Amino acid sequence: MKKTSRILSILFSEVIALTCLWPGSTVMAQGVAAPLDKNDPEIRAVLAEIESDIEKGRQEKKIAGRYVIIDTNAVRTLTFSEFDVSIVNQKLVVTVPELLPGSVVYMKETPLAPYRQNVFYVDGGSFYGNRMTFESNQDGSMILKCRNHVFKRQP
């Protein structure tokens, strides 16, 4: 939102300048209405932020999905076998969709806070502060690592 308002403020300032010159000469108006200069530091910074947000969105879409634990023997200890990673309100969130009876785990649309590329901190719920790492597996599928457990993304 901030990026959009900065670009709009630049555009509006040009429109205001044109309005002030109206009905002045066409030559003066053309001098003020020059196209946006992509070499301008502010515009470059806004464009870089937009490109970064686009890349982040691609990464999040690649990460989103249902992850099932590889070591099924750990299910009794964890009291669940799956994580559901999705995008809600343009934020990456994690949910534990099914729990074993007696489980005290709570993770419903819990935000994932970015730490570094493909590494996130759980920002709430029963796993608050734990790291979740997303990697490409040898077979090309995505895996999620959390608390020494490995979960594989389902197709």
N, C-alpha and C positions, 0 to 999 in steps of 0.2 A: 504494500500500500504506500509506503514511504517513497519507494522508487517512482511509482506512478505519479505521485503528487509533485515530485521534483521535476520530472519531465514535463508535466502539465504546466507547472509554474514557468518554465522556460518558454514553452509554446505560448502561454497566455501573455507573457511580457512582450513577445513579438507581435501578437495580435493587438495589444494595447498601443504599441508603437505605431503600427499601421493605422489604427483608428485615429490616433492623434494627427497623423499626416493627411488623413482623408479630408477633403478632396484635393490634396496637394498633387504635385506632379507625379506621374507614373515612375519617373526615373528615381525620385526620392523614395518612393514606396518599394521599389525593387531593391534598392540598397539596404533597406531595413529587413526585408523579408528573405534574407539569405537562408538557405537550408541549414539544418542543424549541423554543426561542425563535429564530426566524430572524433576529432583530435582534441576537443575541449576536455580538460581533465574531469570536470563534473559529469559530463555526458559519458565519457569513457568509464568512469566509476559506476554509473547507473547501469550501463550496458553490461559491464562485468558482473554486477550483482544479479542481473536478470539471467545471464548465461549460467551463473553458479546455481541459481534457483532451478533452472531447467534441468541441469545435470543432477541436482539433488533429487528432483522428482523422478528422473529416470532410475536412479539408484534405489529409491524407495519402492518403485513399482517392481523392480527386479527382486527385492528382498521380500515383499509382501507375499503371504501364502500360509499354508498349513504345514507345520513341521511336526514329524512324529519321531519319538525317541528310537534310537537304533538298538540300544541295550534294553530289552524288555524286562530283564531282571531288576532293573532300577525302578520300575513303576511302583512297586509296593512301598519303597522308601519315599519316593517323590509324591506319591498319591495322585499322579496324573501322568499322561503319556504324550500329550500334544500341546503345542503352542500355536495360536492363530495370530499371525502378524498381519495387520491391515493398516490402511490409511483412513483416518477419520478427521474431518475438518482440516485437511492438508497436513496432518501430523501422523507420524508412525506410532502405532499403538500395539500392545500385545495383550492377548486374552488367553486364559486357560479354559478351553471350552467344556471339558468334562473332568470331574473329580471322582476319586474313589470315595465310598462312604467313610465318614469320619475325618475327612481332610479338612485342614484349617487354612489351606492356600486360598488367597484371594487375588485374582488378577483379571480384571474386566476392563478392557479398553484403557489399560495403563500406559501412559506415554513413555516413549523411548527417547531419551535425550542423547543427541549426538556427542560422541567423545572424539573419535577420529574416523577416518574412512572405514566403513563397514563395522564399526564398533560403537555400541550404544550402552548407556546406563539406564536401568529400569528406574523410572522416576515416580515410584509409588507402589502400592500393593505389597504382597508378601515377599517379593524379591527386590524391594527398594534398595538401590545402590549397587545391585549386582550388574556385572557386565554381560552383554550379549554380543557375541562376535559372529558375523555372517561371512562365510567363505564359499568359494567354489570347490566342490568335491572333485575327486579324480575323474569321475564319470561325467562331469560337467554340471551336475545338479548342485543346488545350494544346500549348505548345512548351517545349522545354528549351534553355537557352543555356549553353554551356560552352566556354571557350577560343576565343571568336570564331566558334564553330560553332553552328548552329541545328538542332535535332532536333524532328520533329513526332510527337506522340502518335498511335499507331494506334488506330482504333476497336475 
